[in-house]
Amino acid sequence: MTHQDTTPETAAGTAPGTTATNAATGAHLSAPAVPAASTDPDRWGRVADDGTVYVRTSGGERAVGSWQAGAAAEGLAHYARKFDDVRTEVELLETRISGHSGDPKQALTSARHLRDGLAEAAVVGDLDSLRARVEHLVTRAEQAVQDAKAHKDQVRADAVARKEALAAEAEQIAAEATHWKSAGDRLRAILDEWKTVRGVDRKTDEQLWRRFSKARDAFNRRRGSHFAELDRQRATSKAHKQELVEEAESLTESTDWGATATRYKQLMADWKATGRAPKDSDEALWRRFRAAQDTFFARRSAAFSERDAEFAQNATAKEELLAEAETIDPKADLQAAQQHLHRIQQRWDEIGKVPRERMRELEGRLRTVADRVRTASETQWRRTDPEAQARVEQFRERVEQFEAQAEKARAAGDAKRAKQADEQAEQWRVWLSAAEQALEDR
């Protein structure tokens, strides 16, 4: 066996005897301490007189090779350096596992290879401690494999769940959405996100993709049907609005202000209820409709302005008539007052209408004059009522009749009949007085 002059450099990593933390599970796995074998090779091995090199373990000595090239100490140092090489491999593997770098399965294979090779390893060093360290490393590698598998399963489950959620959302949009632009934008965003989701097995991915694709196609068909129907509705709306515009334009020269204004309001209500025509047609038709409406109402406004000026002049003329009417005195000469009022009322009607806000005031003042004349006429009529006069005369005759009976009875010495006649005369006298008073009050 040849003599090796180089000694492998000690790799950076987890130092012997420290605690490594498994990132996936949070478990703490303590690595057994391993002394530096190369510092004292005589402790772990020997070279026999025949040059056979032995390593000491807890199971006894084991021959690992022979040394014929020099002193025994050099032979032990040579095999100790080989031990250091193995230990360096262990430390490098520990670093990979602790840093979660590389493939966990490959790390486990390497750890098992190191463990299996220790039984026949041609090295001199603390093999028992190194074996314990490698066993610990195998355990950590196995845990790393399990953690990697669990992580992969979780990533897959999350990816499947996310794509299932995206597919379900797409199906809901396909079945319910009516805000077509925002729904279409959302489906495109779902597709973009779908492309970023990784880790789903091919079979499941294809099934979910078919669901999403079917939902997107259903939405596109429903949206297409909606807009096709919308186009039909807008064509119908265009035809109806064309009819409304033509009628509105035919009414622009009308002078039947009230009925025409009412019809324009009905046309506007029909316009609002009709729905939209295609955008370019709708705007053009609306401009024509408004132009016709504005033309009519501008003409009506001008006519009303002229009428208002005329009504204002009428109000002034009626104020002058009222000033004349309010001088009428029916108590002085009732017949003259009635004739004067009649002439004023004729002239009043000939003047015509006044502004609406002045109508009640002016009519009220004329009505007050008419009421005064009418009251005077009614009072005079009651005073000259033939029936009332006849009633007074009748009561007077009855009084005189009973007075004569009373005198005749007294002359005959019949006091009782005289008293009765006096009482009846007195009763009729009361009635006569009341009738005379009523006639005077009239």
RAWONOR-V643233 format. One record per backbone hydrogen bond with DSSP energy under -1.0 kcal/mol. NH is the residue of the N-H (numbers start at 0). CO is the residue of the C=O. Records with the same first field share a line. If there is no record, write none. Layout:
NH->CO  CO
//
This chain:
17->14
19->28
21->26
25->21
28->19
30->17
38->35
39->36
42->39
44->40
45->53
47->51
50->47
52->64
53->45
54->61
55->43
56->59
59->56
61->54
63->52
64->52
66->50
74->70
75->71
76->72
77->73
78->74
79->75
80->76
81->77
82->78
83->79
84->80
85->81
86->82
87->83
88->84
89->85
90->86
91->87
92->88
93->89
94->90
95->91
96->92
97->93
98->94
100->95
106->102
107->103
108->104
109->105
110->106
111->107
112->108
113->109
114->110
115->111
116->112
122->120
123->78
126->124
129->125
130->126
131->127
132->128
133->129
134->130
135->131
136->132
137->133
138->134
139->135
140->136
141->137
142->138
143->139
144->140
145->141
146->142
147->143
148->144
149->145
150->146
151->147
152->148
153->149
154->150
155->151
156->152
157->153
158->154
159->155
160->156
161->157
162->158
163->159
164->160
165->161
166->162
167->163
168->164
169->165
170->166
171->167
172->168
173->169
174->170
175->171
176->172
179->177
182->178
183->179
184->180
185->181
186->182
187->183
188->184
189->185
190->186
191->187
192->188
193->189
194->190
195->192
196->193
204->200
205->201
206->202
207->203
208->204
209->205
210->206
211->207
212->208
213->209
214->210
215->211
216->212
217->213
218->214
219->215
220->216
221->217
222->218
223->219
224->220
225->221
226->222
227->223
228->224
229->225
230->226
231->227
232->228
233->229
234->230
235->231
236->232
237->233
238->234
239->235
240->236
241->237
242->238
243->239
244->240
245->241
246->242
247->243
248->244
249->245
253->250
256->254
259->255
260->256
261->257
262->258
263->259
264->260
265->261
266->262
267->263
268->264
269->265
270->266
271->267
272->268
273->269
281->277
282->278
283->279
284->280
285->281
286->282
287->283
288->284
289->285
290->286
291->287
292->288
293->289
294->290
295->291
296->292
297->293
298->294
299->295
300->296
301->297
302->298
303->299
304->300
305->301
306->302
307->303
308->304
309->305
310->306
311->307
312->308
313->309
314->310
315->311
316->312
317->313
318->314
319->315
320->316
321->317
322->318
323->319
324->320
325->321
326->323
327->324
332->328
336->332
337->333
338->334
339->335
340->336
341->337
342->338
343->339
344->340
345->341
346->342
347->343
348->344
349->345
350->346
351->347
357->354
361->357
362->358
363->359
364->360
365->361
366->362
367->363
368->364
369->365
370->366
371->367
372->368
373->369
374->370
375->371
376->372
377->373
378->374
379->375
380->376
381->377
382->378
383->379
384->381
388->384
389->385
390->386
391->387
392->388
393->389
394->390
395->391
396->392
397->393
398->394
399->395
400->396
401->397
402->398
403->399
404->400
405->401
406->402
407->403
408->404
409->405
410->406
411->407
412->409
413->408
414->412
417->413
418->414
419->415
420->416
421->417
422->418
423->419
424->420
425->421
426->422
427->423
428->424
429->425
430->426
431->427
432->428
433->429
434->430
435->431
436->432
437->433
438->434
439->435
440->436
//
